[in-house]
Amino acid sequence: MILKSLLTLSSIFVINSAFATSTQVIPEKCQSQRVKLQMLGTRGPELIDNQASTGYLIWLDNKARVIVDAGPGSLQRFKQSKADFRDVDTMLFTHFHVDHSADFSAYIKGAFFTDRSKDLTVFGPTGTKFVSSAKQFVERSIGENGLYPYLGRFLASDQPSLYKIDVKNIPWSFSDLSIRNLITNGDIHIKTVSTHHGPFPSQGYRVELAGCSITFSGDMSGRLGEMPTLAKNSDIWVAHNAINESATGIAANLHMTPTMIGKIAKKANVKKVLLTHLMKRSLSVKPETLKLIKKSYKGDVSFPKDLDIIHP
């Protein structure tokens, strides 16, 4: 038993260490003038209005650095933002439902027409029979046997390309809710935790830069209780508000109710809550949602639209 425990602890250490690349320190005080979060898509999968599906862009010192999710239409918003894809270091996928990932291949194709030279790191959860892992998703999209194999040069080490895509699976588990350090490149720290989105592997992310912290819930029910730890004292918490308070069945198994959002925001002591990933059932009851959230959380809550910019 002792040997088994030591081996388990050793495995966890190896997994966590494999993601961390540095230990440089982020400033303690949030330098909000250096950081901005831009909405690339604030809706879910429905065809309901002119807002794109899920996507977010984090800027540091007026350079686009991190993309979170790539839902349909979010690439067009990226173009409208006037960001430069050559500056982006990392793409984070909360999970691989269509409304969070469909524009990925279009990003890669678009980058073909630039002189991007630095590698792109892609993170996402491991998969199940219901959904691809990060590595499977990228391989099935642009790999040798994927949908668009002509883009495979960005994956294949034996084919020439100006840059390569480095894909990393994040071990996903209902039982291991430890916070993992994913990447530190000197000025940006990224952490993650497994979340509950029904049977679909999903991740929440916390991005720390210039002393500021932005946490993304992704699609989740909140029933594992992991989000307050990841989002603790965040300057911004991006919370997905896909259902109304009376939702039941599958919808309630996949997403947070407004009451749950309020309780998490209070427990985590976040400074701002941005409600996104709206669907018909939540879009039509925004005043009621705010009232329910405010029963627990007294801070700033808003419903941003595509291309809105929010500073920590």
ZADO-1210 file (C-alpha; in nm, 4 decimals, padded with zeros to 6 digits):
<atoms>
<atom x="00.0000" y="00.0000" z="00.0000" code="MET" pos="1"/>
<atom x="00.2839" y="00.2420" z="00.0921" code="ILE" pos="2"/>
<atom x="00.4639" y="00.1648" z="-00.2338" code="LEU" pos="3"/>
<atom x="00.1405" y="00.2159" z="-00.4325" code="LYS" pos="4"/>
<atom x="00.0835" y="00.5529" z="-00.2627" code="SER" pos="5"/>
<atom x="00.4387" y="00.6647" z="-00.3377" code="LEU" pos="6"/>
<atom x="00.4016" y="00.5623" z="-00.7015" code="LEU" pos="7"/>
<atom x="00.0738" y="00.7537" z="-00.7265" code="THR" pos="8"/>
<atom x="00.2284" y="01.0679" z="-00.5776" code="LEU" pos="9"/>
<atom x="00.5255" y="01.0292" z="-00.8088" code="SER" pos="10"/>
<atom x="00.2976" y="01.0033" z="-01.1133" code="SER" pos="11"/>
<atom x="00.1065" y="01.3175" z="-01.0166" code="ILE" pos="12"/>
<atom x="00.4368" y="01.5030" z="-00.9702" code="PHE" pos="13"/>
<atom x="00.5583" y="01.3936" z="-01.3140" code="VAL" pos="14"/>
<atom x="00.2300" y="01.4965" z="-01.4797" code="ILE" pos="15"/>
<atom x="00.2296" y="01.8392" z="-01.3183" code="ASN" pos="16"/>
<atom x="00.6004" y="01.8990" z="-01.3764" code="SER" pos="17"/>
<atom x="00.5665" y="01.8130" z="-01.7443" code="ALA" pos="18"/>
<atom x="00.3463" y="02.1178" z="-01.8003" code="PHE" pos="19"/>
<atom x="00.5400" y="02.3771" z="-01.5992" code="ALA" pos="20"/>
<atom x="00.8301" y="02.5358" z="-01.7874" code="THR" pos="21"/>
<atom x="00.9487" y="02.8137" z="-01.5543" code="SER" pos="22"/>
<atom x="00.8984" y="02.9673" z="-01.2126" code="THR" pos="23"/>
<atom x="00.9266" y="03.3373" z="-01.2950" code="GLN" pos="24"/>
<atom x="00.7119" y="03.5613" z="-01.0771" code="VAL" pos="25"/>
<atom x="00.4074" y="03.7599" z="-01.1928" code="ILE" pos="26"/>
<atom x="00.3751" y="04.1091" z="-01.0311" code="PRO" pos="27"/>
<atom x="00.1627" y="04.1017" z="-00.7156" code="GLU" pos="28"/>
<atom x="-00.0537" y="04.4036" z="-00.8049" code="LYS" pos="29"/>
<atom x="-00.2798" y="04.3874" z="-01.1110" code="CYS" pos="30"/>
<atom x="-00.1436" y="04.6195" z="-01.3790" code="GLN" pos="31"/>
<atom x="-00.4832" y="04.6451" z="-01.5458" code="SER" pos="32"/>
<atom x="-00.3728" y="04.8971" z="-01.8092" code="GLN" pos="33"/>
<atom x="-00.1511" y="04.6269" z="-01.9617" code="ARG" pos="34"/>
<atom x="-00.4201" y="04.3584" z="-01.9808" code="VAL" pos="35"/>
<atom x="-00.7482" y="04.3260" z="-02.1650" code="LYS" pos="36"/>
<atom x="-00.9921" y="04.0447" z="-02.2267" code="LEU" pos="37"/>
<atom x="-01.1831" y="04.0586" z="-02.5547" code="GLN" pos="38"/>
<atom x="-01.4962" y="03.8638" z="-02.6390" code="MET" pos="39"/>
<atom x="-01.4680" y="03.6675" z="-02.9639" code="LEU" pos="40"/>
<atom x="-01.7941" y="03.4819" z="-02.9125" code="GLY" pos="41"/>
<atom x="-02.0573" y="03.5011" z="-02.6399" code="THR" pos="42"/>
<atom x="-02.3153" y="03.2432" z="-02.7481" code="ARG" pos="43"/>
<atom x="-02.3553" y="02.8665" z="-02.7467" code="GLY" pos="44"/>
<atom x="-02.4370" y="02.6358" z="-03.0397" code="PRO" pos="45"/>
<atom x="-02.7794" y="02.7741" z="-03.1349" code="GLU" pos="46"/>
<atom x="-02.8482" y="02.9781" z="-03.4494" code="LEU" pos="47"/>
<atom x="-03.0209" y="03.2627" z="-03.2687" code="ILE" pos="48"/>
<atom x="-02.8593" y="03.6007" z="-03.3387" code="ASP" pos="49"/>
<atom x="-02.5513" y="03.7752" z="-03.4775" code="ASN" pos="50"/>
<atom x="-02.3202" y="03.6818" z="-03.1894" code="GLN" pos="51"/>
<atom x="-02.0546" y="03.4135" z="-03.2484" code="ALA" pos="52"/>
<atom x="-02.0112" y="03.0909" z="-03.0555" code="SER" pos="53"/>
<atom x="-01.7645" y="03.0687" z="-02.7698" code="THR" pos="54"/>
<atom x="-01.4240" y="03.2331" z="-02.7960" code="GLY" pos="55"/>
<atom x="-01.2057" y="03.4694" z="-02.5925" code="TYR" pos="56"/>
<atom x="-00.8831" y="03.6598" z="-02.6524" code="LEU" pos="57"/>
<atom x="-00.6361" y="03.7787" z="-02.3893" code="ILE" pos="58"/>
<atom x="-00.4105" y="04.0731" z="-02.4710" code="TRP" pos="59"/>
<atom x="-00.0917" y="04.1759" z="-02.2924" code="LEU" pos="60"/>
<atom x="00.0779" y="04.5050" z="-02.3759" code="ASP" pos="61"/>
<atom x="-00.1407" y="04.5392" z="-02.6880" code="ASN" pos="62"/>
<atom x="-00.0433" y="04.1996" z="-02.8242" code="LYS" pos="63"/>
<atom x="-00.2841" y="03.9061" z="-02.8543" code="ALA" pos="64"/>
<atom x="-00.1309" y="03.6226" z="-02.6525" code="ARG" pos="65"/>
<atom x="-00.3889" y="03.3597" z="-02.5544" code="VAL" pos="66"/>
<atom x="-00.7019" y="03.2316" z="-02.7295" code="ILE" pos="67"/>
<atom x="-00.9563" y="03.0392" z="-02.5233" code="VAL" pos="68"/>
<atom x="-01.1903" y="02.8258" z="-02.7374" code="ASP" pos="69"/>
<atom x="-01.2589" y="02.8681" z="-03.1080" code="ALA" pos="70"/>
<atom x="-01.6314" y="02.8364" z="-03.1668" code="GLY" pos="71"/>
<atom x="-01.7971" y="02.9062" z="-03.5051" code="PRO" pos="72"/>
<atom x="-01.7692" y="03.2730" z="-03.5966" code="GLY" pos="73"/>
<atom x="-01.5029" y="03.3524" z="-03.3385" code="SER" pos="74"/>
<atom x="-01.2314" y="03.3672" z="-03.6049" code="LEU" pos="75"/>
<atom x="-01.4195" y="03.6454" z="-03.7804" code="GLN" pos="76"/>
<atom x="-01.4280" y="03.8360" z="-03.4511" code="ARG" pos="77"/>
<atom x="-01.0530" y="03.7749" z="-03.4156" code="PHE" pos="78"/>
<atom x="-01.0037" y="03.9424" z="-03.7538" code="LYS" pos="79"/>
<atom x="-01.2274" y="04.2320" z="-03.6496" code="GLN" pos="80"/>
<atom x="-01.0247" y="04.2760" z="-03.3314" code="SER" pos="81"/>
<atom x="-00.7213" y="04.3524" z="-03.5505" code="LYS" pos="82"/>
<atom x="-00.5166" y="04.1049" z="-03.3484" code="ALA" pos="83"/>
<atom x="-00.2120" y="03.9461" z="-03.5096" code="ASP" pos="84"/>
<atom x="-00.2117" y="03.5662" z="-03.4963" code="PHE" pos="85"/>
<atom x="00.1674" y="03.5719" z="-03.5098" code="ARG" pos="86"/>
<atom x="00.1647" y="03.7058" z="-03.1524" code="ASP" pos="87"/>
<atom x="-00.0517" y="03.4246" z="-03.0104" code="VAL" pos="88"/>
<atom x="00.1442" y="03.1765" z="-02.8001" code="ASP" pos="89"/>
<atom x="-00.1285" y="02.9451" z="-02.6758" code="THR" pos="90"/>
<atom x="-00.4748" y="02.8125" z="-02.7569" code="MET" pos="91"/>
<atom x="-00.6751" y="02.6691" z="-02.4673" code="LEU" pos="92"/>
<atom x="-00.9768" y="02.4467" z="-02.5313" code="PHE" pos="93"/>
<atom x="-01.2194" y="02.3964" z="-02.2465" code="THR" pos="94"/>
<atom x="-01.3593" y="02.0958" z="-02.4362" code="HIS" pos="95"/>
<atom x="-01.4228" y="01.9816" z="-02.7900" code="PHE" pos="96"/>
<atom x="-01.7896" y="02.0402" z="-02.8568" code="HIS" pos="97"/>
<atom x="-01.8485" y="02.2047" z="-03.1951" code="VAL" pos="98"/>
<atom x="-01.9468" y="02.5411" z="-03.0478" code="ASP" pos="99"/>
<atom x="-01.6071" y="02.5653" z="-02.8779" code="HIS" pos="100"/>
<atom x="-01.3716" y="02.4315" z="-03.1421" code="SER" pos="101"/>
<atom x="-01.5013" y="02.4427" z="-03.5017" code="ALA" pos="102"/>
<atom x="-01.2892" y="02.7425" z="-03.6127" code="ASP" pos="103"/>
<atom x="-00.9567" y="02.5833" z="-03.5158" code="PHE" pos="104"/>
<atom x="-00.8650" y="02.4612" z="-03.8651" code="SER" pos="105"/>
<atom x="-00.9561" y="02.8000" z="-04.0109" code="ALA" pos="106"/>
<atom x="-00.7111" y="02.9679" z="-03.7730" code="TYR" pos="107"/>
<atom x="-00.4353" y="02.7353" z="-03.8922" code="ILE" pos="108"/>
<atom x="-00.5204" y="02.7887" z="-04.2583" code="LYS" pos="109"/>
<atom x="-00.5253" y="03.1643" z="-04.2071" code="GLY" pos="110"/>
<atom x="-00.1853" y="03.1533" z="-04.0397" code="ALA" pos="111"/>
<atom x="-00.0463" y="02.9848" z="-04.3522" code="PHE" pos="112"/>
<atom x="-00.0614" y="03.3237" z="-04.5229" code="PHE" pos="113"/>
<atom x="00.1476" y="03.4928" z="-04.2544" code="THR" pos="114"/>
<atom x="00.5151" y="03.4666" z="-04.1689" code="ASP" pos="115"/>
<atom x="00.4400" y="03.3250" z="-03.8253" code="ARG" pos="116"/>
<atom x="00.7566" y="03.1514" z="-03.7056" code="SER" pos="117"/>
<atom x="00.7041" y="03.0654" z="-03.3386" code="LYS" pos="118"/>
<atom x="00.5419" y="02.7391" z="-03.2358" code="ASP" pos="119"/>
<atom x="00.1806" y="02.7307" z="-03.1188" code="LEU" pos="120"/>
<atom x="00.0925" y="02.5358" z="-02.8047" code="THR" pos="121"/>
<atom x="-00.2562" y="02.3828" z="-02.7896" code="VAL" pos="122"/>
<atom x="-00.4039" y="02.2488" z="-02.4647" code="PHE" pos="123"/>
<atom x="-00.7234" y="02.0537" z="-02.4090" code="GLY" pos="124"/>
<atom x="-00.8578" y="01.7649" z="-02.2015" code="PRO" pos="125"/>
<atom x="-00.8174" y="01.3967" z="-02.2668" code="THR" pos="126"/>
<atom x="-01.1095" y="01.2318" z="-02.4441" code="GLY" pos="127"/>
<atom x="-01.3699" y="00.9597" z="-02.4046" code="THR" pos="128"/>
<atom x="-01.5918" y="00.7668" z="-02.6447" code="LYS" pos="129"/>
<atom x="-01.8115" y="01.0778" z="-02.6597" code="PHE" pos="130"/>
<atom x="-01.5472" y="01.3311" z="-02.7619" code="VAL" pos="131"/>
<atom x="-01.1904" y="01.3603" z="-02.8903" code="SER" pos="132"/>
<atom x="-00.8888" y="01.4385" z="-02.6781" code="SER" pos="133"/>
<atom x="-00.6822" y="01.7453" z="-02.7670" code="ALA" pos="134"/>
<atom x="-00.4342" y="01.5381" z="-02.9658" code="LYS" pos="135"/>
<atom x="-00.7081" y="01.3412" z="-03.1410" code="GLN" pos="136"/>
<atom x="-00.8951" y="01.6610" z="-03.2239" code="PHE" pos="137"/>
<atom x="-00.5934" y="01.8249" z="-03.3874" code="VAL" pos="138"/>
<atom x="-00.4872" y="01.5053" z="-03.5681" code="GLU" pos="139"/>
<atom x="-00.8408" y="01.4442" z="-03.6940" code="ARG" pos="140"/>
<atom x="-00.8625" y="01.8057" z="-03.8094" code="SER" pos="141"/>
<atom x="-00.5301" y="01.8641" z="-03.9851" code="ILE" pos="142"/>
<atom x="-00.3285" y="01.5443" z="-03.9450" code="GLY" pos="143"/>
<atom x="-00.2145" y="01.3118" z="-04.2234" code="GLU" pos="144"/>
<atom x="-00.5441" y="01.1212" z="-04.2091" code="ASN" pos="145"/>
<atom x="-00.7568" y="01.4131" z="-04.0964" code="GLY" pos="146"/>
<atom x="-01.0151" y="01.6310" z="-04.2680" code="LEU" pos="147"/>
<atom x="-00.7542" y="01.8752" z="-04.3970" code="TYR" pos="148"/>
<atom x="-00.4330" y="01.6744" z="-04.4383" code="PRO" pos="149"/>
<atom x="-00.2751" y="01.9455" z="-04.6513" code="TYR" pos="150"/>
<atom x="-00.2281" y="02.1401" z="-04.3272" code="LEU" pos="151"/>
<atom x="-00.0473" y="01.8456" z="-04.1681" code="GLY" pos="152"/>
<atom x="00.2939" y="02.0003" z="-04.2264" code="ARG" pos="153"/>
<atom x="00.2387" y="02.2062" z="-03.9115" code="PHE" pos="154"/>
<atom x="00.2271" y="01.8816" z="-03.7119" code="LEU" pos="155"/>
<atom x="00.4711" y="01.6561" z="-03.8951" code="ALA" pos="156"/>
<atom x="00.8320" y="01.6889" z="-03.7820" code="SER" pos="157"/>
<atom x="00.9604" y="01.5600" z="-04.1175" code="ASP" pos="158"/>
<atom x="00.7803" y="01.8241" z="-04.3262" code="GLN" pos="159"/>
<atom x="00.8998" y="02.1830" z="-04.3675" code="PRO" pos="160"/>
<atom x="00.6922" y="02.4624" z="-04.2120" code="SER" pos="161"/>
<atom x="00.7643" y="02.7981" z="-04.0523" code="LEU" pos="162"/>
<atom x="00.6217" y="02.6810" z="-03.7190" code="TYR" pos="163"/>
<atom x="00.4873" y="02.3692" z="-03.5495" code="LYS" pos="164"/>
<atom x="00.1800" y="02.2995" z="-03.3391" code="ILE" pos="165"/>
<atom x="00.2604" y="02.1392" z="-03.0043" code="ASP" pos="166"/>
<atom x="-00.0499" y="01.9644" z="-02.8701" code="VAL" pos="167"/>
<atom x="-00.0772" y="01.8612" z="-02.5052" code="LYS" pos="168"/>
<atom x="-00.3501" y="01.6495" z="-02.3470" code="ASN" pos="169"/>
<atom x="-00.4525" y="01.7519" z="-01.9956" code="ILE" pos="170"/>
<atom x="-00.5417" y="01.4469" z="-01.7818" code="PRO" pos="171"/>
<atom x="-00.9118" y="01.4824" z="-01.7008" code="TRP" pos="172"/>
<atom x="-01.0700" y="01.3179" z="-01.3978" code="SER" pos="173"/>
<atom x="-01.3746" y="01.3482" z="-01.1729" code="PHE" pos="174"/>
<atom x="-01.1632" y="01.2384" z="-00.8756" code="SER" pos="175"/>
<atom x="-00.8377" y="01.4338" z="-00.9189" code="ASP" pos="176"/>
<atom x="-00.9426" y="01.7978" z="-00.8760" code="LEU" pos="177"/>
<atom x="-00.5954" y="01.9334" z="-00.8077" code="SER" pos="178"/>
<atom x="-00.4930" y="02.2596" z="-00.9743" code="ILE" pos="179"/>
<atom x="-00.2337" y="02.1916" z="-01.2440" code="ARG" pos="180"/>
<atom x="00.0262" y="02.4396" z="-01.3643" code="ASN" pos="181"/>
<atom x="00.0180" y="02.4199" z="-01.7433" code="LEU" pos="182"/>
<atom x="00.2614" y="02.6758" z="-01.8684" code="ILE" pos="183"/>
<atom x="00.4799" y="02.9645" z="-01.7558" code="THR" pos="184"/>
<atom x="00.6704" y="03.1546" z="-02.0210" code="ASN" pos="185"/>
<atom x="00.8018" y="03.4402" z="-01.8104" code="GLY" pos="186"/>
<atom x="00.5060" y="03.6779" z="-01.8268" code="ASP" pos="187"/>
<atom x="00.2037" y="03.4466" z="-01.8433" code="ILE" pos="188"/>
<atom x="00.1047" y="03.1668" z="-01.6052" code="HIS" pos="189"/>
<atom x="-00.1765" y="02.9261" z="-01.6945" code="ILE" pos="190"/>
<atom x="-00.3451" y="02.6855" z="-01.4542" code="LYS" pos="191"/>
<atom x="-00.6274" y="02.4367" z="-01.5010" code="THR" pos="192"/>
<atom x="-00.8650" y="02.2040" z="-01.3202" code="VAL" pos="193"/>
<atom x="-01.1004" y="01.9290" z="-01.4373" code="SER" pos="194"/>
<atom x="-01.4675" y="02.0302" z="-01.4383" code="THR" pos="195"/>
<atom x="-01.8017" y="01.8493" z="-01.4627" code="HIS" pos="196"/>
<atom x="-01.9808" y="01.8872" z="-01.7975" code="HIS" pos="197"/>
<atom x="-02.1882" y="01.5720" z="-01.7854" code="GLY" pos="198"/>
<atom x="-01.9999" y="01.2873" z="-01.9572" code="PRO" pos="199"/>
<atom x="-01.7787" y="01.5239" z="-02.1567" code="PHE" pos="200"/>
<atom x="-01.4194" y="01.5935" z="-02.0408" code="PRO" pos="201"/>
<atom x="-01.3844" y="01.9654" z="-01.9770" code="SER" pos="202"/>
<atom x="-01.1368" y="02.2057" z="-01.8201" code="GLN" pos="203"/>
<atom x="-01.1514" y="02.5387" z="-01.6438" code="GLY" pos="204"/>
<atom x="-00.8550" y="02.7738" z="-01.6916" code="TYR" pos="205"/>
<atom x="-00.6911" y="03.0529" z="-01.4953" code="ARG" pos="206"/>
<atom x="-00.4584" y="03.2891" z="-01.6814" code="VAL" pos="207"/>
<atom x="-00.2305" y="03.5121" z="-01.4733" code="GLU" pos="208"/>
<atom x="-00.0409" y="03.7999" z="-01.6313" code="LEU" pos="209"/>
<atom x="00.0892" y="04.1415" z="-01.5204" code="ALA" pos="210"/>
<atom x="-00.0392" y="04.0669" z="-01.1710" code="GLY" pos="211"/>
<atom x="-00.3954" y="04.0137" z="-01.3006" code="CYS" pos="212"/>
<atom x="-00.5966" y="03.6924" z="-01.3088" code="SER" pos="213"/>
<atom x="-00.8709" y="03.5870" z="-01.5501" code="ILE" pos="214"/>
<atom x="-01.0533" y="03.2573" z="-01.4922" code="THR" pos="215"/>
<atom x="-01.2758" y="03.0737" z="-01.7388" code="PHE" pos="216"/>
<atom x="-01.5389" y="02.8280" z="-01.6218" code="SER" pos="217"/>
<atom x="-01.6024" y="02.6694" z="-01.9606" code="GLY" pos="218"/>
<atom x="-01.9205" y="02.4641" z="-01.9791" code="ASP" pos="219"/>
<atom x="-01.9727" y="02.2988" z="-01.6415" code="MET" pos="220"/>
<atom x="-02.2373" y="02.2115" z="-01.3853" code="SER" pos="221"/>
<atom x="-02.0309" y="02.3172" z="-01.0833" code="GLY" pos="222"/>
<atom x="-02.1284" y="02.0085" z="-00.8885" code="ARG" pos="223"/>
<atom x="-01.7687" y="01.9003" z="-00.8203" code="LEU" pos="224"/>
<atom x="-01.6940" y="02.2170" z="-00.6231" code="GLY" pos="225"/>
<atom x="-01.3626" y="02.2737" z="-00.7985" code="GLU" pos="226"/>
<atom x="-01.4145" y="02.6215" z="-00.9486" code="MET" pos="227"/>
<atom x="-01.3901" y="02.8389" z="-00.6320" code="PRO" pos="228"/>
<atom x="-01.0352" y="02.7138" z="-00.5788" code="THR" pos="229"/>
<atom x="-00.9264" y="02.7859" z="-00.9357" code="LEU" pos="230"/>
<atom x="-01.1021" y="03.1250" z="-00.9486" code="ALA" pos="231"/>
<atom x="-01.0059" y="03.2410" z="-00.5975" code="LYS" pos="232"/>
<atom x="-00.9627" y="03.6222" z="-00.5902" code="ASN" pos="233"/>
<atom x="-00.9687" y="03.6436" z="-00.9715" code="SER" pos="234"/>
<atom x="-01.0015" y="03.9897" z="-01.1218" code="ASP" pos="235"/>
<atom x="-01.2390" y="03.8480" z="-01.3837" code="ILE" pos="236"/>
<atom x="-01.4401" y="03.5259" z="-01.3856" code="TRP" pos="237"/>
<atom x="-01.5932" y="03.4322" z="-01.7219" code="VAL" pos="238"/>
<atom x="-01.8931" y="03.2158" z="-01.6293" code="ALA" pos="239"/>
<atom x="-02.1048" y="03.0313" z="-01.8829" code="HIS" pos="240"/>
<atom x="-02.4733" y="03.1079" z="-01.8351" code="ASN" pos="241"/>
<atom x="-02.6361" y="02.8542" z="-02.0685" code="ALA" pos="242"/>
<atom x="-02.9443" y="02.7669" z="-01.8611" code="ILE" pos="243"/>
<atom x="-03.2101" y="02.9317" z="-01.6499" code="ASN" pos="244"/>
<atom x="-03.2840" y="02.8491" z="-01.2877" code="GLU" pos="245"/>
<atom x="-03.5636" y="02.6012" z="-01.3681" code="SER" pos="246"/>
<atom x="-03.3600" y="02.3866" z="-01.6091" code="ALA" pos="247"/>
<atom x="-03.3684" y="02.0135" z="-01.5392" code="THR" pos="248"/>
<atom x="-03.2482" y="01.6891" z="-01.6930" code="GLY" pos="249"/>
<atom x="-02.9584" y="01.6930" z="-01.9395" code="ILE" pos="250"/>
<atom x="-02.9272" y="02.0724" z="-01.9408" code="ALA" pos="251"/>
<atom x="-02.8876" y="02.0882" z="-01.5624" code="ALA" pos="252"/>
<atom x="-02.6345" y="01.8056" z="-01.5761" code="ASN" pos="253"/>
<atom x="-02.4199" y="02.0060" z="-01.8169" code="LEU" pos="254"/>
<atom x="-02.4418" y="02.3663" z="-01.6954" code="HIS" pos="255"/>
<atom x="-02.4522" y="02.5964" z="-01.3904" code="MET" pos="256"/>
<atom x="-02.7751" y="02.7558" z="-01.2747" code="THR" pos="257"/>
<atom x="-02.7688" y="03.1289" z="-01.1917" code="PRO" pos="258"/>
<atom x="-02.7835" y="03.0436" z="-00.8219" code="THR" pos="259"/>
<atom x="-02.4777" y="02.8210" z="-00.8609" code="MET" pos="260"/>
<atom x="-02.2927" y="03.0993" z="-01.0438" code="ILE" pos="261"/>
<atom x="-02.3683" y="03.3405" z="-00.7601" code="GLY" pos="262"/>
<atom x="-02.2513" y="03.1006" z="-00.4912" code="LYS" pos="263"/>
<atom x="-01.9267" y="03.0230" z="-00.6741" code="ILE" pos="264"/>
<atom x="-01.8541" y="03.3920" z="-00.7374" code="ALA" pos="265"/>
<atom x="-01.9047" y="03.4705" z="-00.3692" code="LYS" pos="266"/>
<atom x="-01.6973" y="03.1785" z="-00.2437" code="LYS" pos="267"/>
<atom x="-01.4157" y="03.2560" z="-00.4869" code="ALA" pos="268"/>
<atom x="-01.4290" y="03.6284" z="-00.4005" code="ASN" pos="269"/>
<atom x="-01.3932" y="03.7290" z="-00.7657" code="VAL" pos="270"/>
<atom x="-01.4001" y="04.0980" z="-00.8585" code="LYS" pos="271"/>
<atom x="-01.6012" y="04.0814" z="-01.1829" code="LYS" pos="272"/>
<atom x="-01.8320" y="03.8201" z="-01.3342" code="VAL" pos="273"/>
<atom x="-01.8896" y="03.8090" z="-01.7098" code="LEU" pos="274"/>
<atom x="-02.1880" y="03.5978" z="-01.8147" code="LEU" pos="275"/>
<atom x="-02.1396" y="03.4456" z="-02.1597" code="THR" pos="276"/>
<atom x="-02.2292" y="03.1358" z="-02.3648" code="HIS" pos="277"/>
<atom x="-02.5916" y="03.2482" z="-02.3511" code="LEU" pos="278"/>
<atom x="-02.8599" y="03.0313" z="-02.5109" code="MET" pos="279"/>
<atom x="-03.2309" y="03.0924" z="-02.5753" code="LYS" pos="280"/>
<atom x="-03.3284" y="02.9654" z="-02.2320" code="ARG" pos="281"/>
<atom x="-03.0905" y="03.2073" z="-02.0566" code="SER" pos="282"/>
<atom x="-03.0886" y="03.4961" z="-02.3032" code="LEU" pos="283"/>
<atom x="-03.4588" y="03.5641" z="-02.2433" code="SER" pos="284"/>
<atom x="-03.4321" y="03.5839" z="-01.8634" code="VAL" pos="285"/>
<atom x="-03.1277" y="03.8050" z="-01.8006" code="LYS" pos="286"/>
<atom x="-03.2968" y="04.0281" z="-01.5364" code="PRO" pos="287"/>
<atom x="-03.4094" y="03.7226" z="-01.3402" code="GLU" pos="288"/>
<atom x="-03.0599" y="03.5725" z="-01.3700" code="THR" pos="289"/>
<atom x="-02.8998" y="03.8862" z="-01.2261" code="LEU" pos="290"/>
<atom x="-03.1402" y="03.8865" z="-00.9298" code="LYS" pos="291"/>
<atom x="-03.0611" y="03.5247" z="-00.8495" code="LEU" pos="292"/>
<atom x="-02.6852" y="03.5799" z="-00.8722" code="ILE" pos="293"/>
<atom x="-02.7050" y="03.8935" z="-00.6575" code="LYS" pos="294"/>
<atom x="-02.8628" y="03.6959" z="-00.3742" code="LYS" pos="295"/>
<atom x="-02.5166" y="03.5545" z="-00.3065" code="SER" pos="296"/>
<atom x="-02.2707" y="03.7745" z="-00.4940" code="TYR" pos="297"/>
<atom x="-02.2671" y="04.1533" z="-00.4529" code="LYS" pos="298"/>
<atom x="-01.9924" y="04.2325" z="-00.7017" code="GLY" pos="299"/>
<atom x="-01.9929" y="04.3469" z="-01.0649" code="ASP" pos="300"/>
<atom x="-02.1921" y="04.1236" z="-01.3042" code="VAL" pos="301"/>
<atom x="-02.2418" y="04.1931" z="-01.6754" code="SER" pos="302"/>
<atom x="-02.3427" y="04.0333" z="-02.0060" code="PHE" pos="303"/>
<atom x="-02.0701" y="04.1272" z="-02.2569" code="PRO" pos="304"/>
<atom x="-02.1222" y="04.1146" z="-02.6333" code="LYS" pos="305"/>
<atom x="-01.8862" y="04.0052" z="-02.9097" code="ASP" pos="306"/>
<atom x="-01.5782" y="04.2288" z="-02.9442" code="LEU" pos="307"/>
<atom x="-01.6358" y="04.3949" z="-02.6062" code="ASP" pos="308"/>
<atom x="-01.3093" y="04.4647" z="-02.4220" code="ILE" pos="309"/>
<atom x="-01.2894" y="04.4290" z="-02.0443" code="ILE" pos="310"/>
<atom x="-00.9930" y="04.5329" z="-01.8329" code="HIS" pos="311"/>
<atom x="-00.9281" y="04.3558" z="-01.4995" code="PRO" pos="312"/>
</atoms>
